[in-house]
Amino acid sequence: MKEISIVIENCEKDLDATDFDLLCVEKIEHIDKVTNCSLATITLDNGKKDLRVKFEWKEDSGIEESDFLYIPETATLFFRSQNQWGAIDIENKTLKRHESSMWEPFIHNRGDYILIEDDLKAESTKLNGDKIDSVPIDPPTESKEFKDWIEYNSPVYGRQVLKIK
């Protein structure tokens, strides 16, 4: 199993850094100005720096190591922040998914799929970030997991069924 190391440098202003492989600009459509940034250096167990990601922030102030979830089977690195989540294909150095979210989403590895939940949506993805299904939800939400789906019950959207396979 591949181990991963993530070293993060959060900066109080936007840097003109050019030493990065991938750029991820905070996904807020109505704000253009970048106020600060983070540089994340991702190293796999081979000891060499495999990927350097620059995150540009419009509202958020940075990212922490706990905001990442690495899936070694697919070399996919999921991340989250205040207004977004995404999936990075480390081997190809590409931003495979970059999605808006309401507040800071929770990203859970459920073994054979990934569950992403925020205040208004739940999504299931394959371990490589490919979307399986998504459903609208709203708090307070109750959920119950079955073999092939998760059932959510919420006041506004009622019963919603999220496929997980």
C-alpha positions in Angstrom: 0.0 0.0 0.0 1.4 3.4 -1.0 1.9 5.9 1.8 1.5 9.6 1.2 2.9 12.7 2.7 1.3 16.1 2.2 3.2 19.3 3.2 1.1 22.4 3.1 2.3 26.0 3.0 -0.6 28.5 3.6 0.1 32.0 2.5 -1.6 35.2 3.7 -1.6 36.6 0.2 -1.5 35.2 -3.3 2.0 34.3 -4.4 3.2 34.5 -8.0 4.5 31.0 -7.5 5.2 29.2 -10.8 6.7 26.0 -9.3 3.5 23.9 -9.3 2.0 21.1 -11.5 -1.7 21.9 -10.9 -3.7 25.0 -10.2 -7.1 24.8 -8.3 -8.9 28.1 -7.9 -11.6 28.2 -5.2 -14.9 27.5 -6.9 -16.9 30.6 -6.1 -18.4 32.1 -9.3 -19.5 35.5 -8.0 -16.0 36.5 -6.7 -13.0 37.1 -8.9 -10.3 38.3 -6.6 -7.9 35.8 -5.1 -6.8 36.9 -1.6 -4.4 34.1 -0.6 -3.1 30.7 -1.5 -1.8 27.4 -0.4 0.9 25.2 -1.9 0.5 21.5 -1.2 3.5 19.2 -2.0 2.4 15.6 -2.3 5.0 12.8 -2.0 4.3 9.1 -2.3 6.3 6.4 -0.7 8.9 6.6 -3.5 10.4 9.7 -1.8 10.2 12.0 -4.8 7.8 14.9 -5.0 5.1 13.5 -7.2 2.9 16.6 -7.4 2.7 20.2 -6.3 -0.7 21.8 -6.2 -1.4 25.5 -5.8 -4.8 26.3 -4.3 -6.0 29.9 -4.8 -8.5 31.2 -2.3 -11.2 33.8 -2.7 -12.9 33.4 0.7 -11.2 30.5 2.5 -7.9 31.0 4.3 -6.1 27.7 3.6 -6.2 24.0 3.6 -5.0 21.4 6.1 -3.7 17.8 5.8 -7.0 16.6 7.3 -8.8 18.0 4.3 -7.3 15.4 2.1 -8.3 11.7 1.5 -5.9 9.5 -0.4 -7.1 6.4 -2.2 -4.0 4.3 -3.0 -5.8 1.8 -5.2 -6.5 4.5 -7.8 -3.8 7.1 -6.9 -6.7 9.6 -6.4 -6.5 12.4 -3.8 -9.8 13.9 -2.7 -9.8 17.3 -1.1 -12.3 19.6 0.5 -12.5 23.2 1.6 -15.2 25.7 2.5 -16.9 26.0 -0.9 -15.6 23.1 -2.9 -14.4 19.5 -3.1 -12.4 17.7 -5.8 -10.4 14.7 -6.9 -6.9 14.8 -8.2 -5.4 12.1 -10.4 -1.9 12.0 -9.0 -0.3 9.8 -11.7 -1.6 12.0 -14.5 -1.3 15.3 -12.5 -4.9 16.3 -13.4 -7.8 17.8 -11.5 -10.3 15.0 -12.3 -13.2 16.6 -10.4 -13.8 20.1 -9.1 -17.2 20.7 -7.6 -19.0 23.4 -5.7 -20.3 22.6 -2.2 -22.4 24.2 0.4 -20.1 24.8 3.4 -17.4 22.3 4.0 -18.3 18.8 2.7 -17.6 15.6 4.5 -15.7 13.0 2.4 -15.9 9.4 3.6 -14.1 6.3 2.2 -16.7 3.5 2.5 -14.4 0.8 1.2 -15.7 0.3 -2.4 -17.0 3.9 -2.9 -16.6 7.5 -1.7 -19.4 9.4 0.0 -19.4 13.2 -0.2 -22.0 15.0 1.9 -22.6 18.7 2.4 -25.7 20.6 3.6 -27.6 20.4 0.4 -26.3 17.4 -1.6 -25.0 13.8 -1.2 -22.9 12.2 -3.9 -21.4 8.8 -4.3 -18.3 8.3 -6.4 -16.1 5.4 -7.4 -12.7 5.3 -5.8 -11.2 7.1 -8.8 -13.7 10.0 -8.4 -16.1 9.1 -11.2 -19.7 10.0 -10.2 -22.1 7.2 -9.4 -25.1 9.2 -8.2 -26.1 12.4 -6.4 -29.3 13.5 -4.6 -30.5 16.7 -3.0 -30.7 16.8 0.8 -31.3 19.4 3.5 -30.8 19.5 7.2 -31.8 18.0 9.4 -31.3 14.8 7.4 -31.7 11.2 8.6 -30.0 8.5 6.6 -30.0 4.7 6.5 -27.5 2.6 4.6 -28.5 -0.5 2.6 -26.4 -2.8 0.5 -26.7 -0.9 -2.8 -28.0 2.5 -1.7 -28.4 5.1 1.0 -31.8 6.4 1.9 -32.1 10.0 3.1 -35.1 11.6 4.6 -35.3 15.4 5.0 -38.0 18.0 5.5 -37.8 19.7 2.1 -36.8 16.9 -0.3 -38.4 14.0 1.5 -37.2 10.5 0.7 -34.1 10.4 -1.6 -32.3 7.3 -2.6 -28.5 7.6 -3.4 -27.1 4.7 -5.5 -23.7 3.5 -4.2 -22.9 0.8 -6.8 
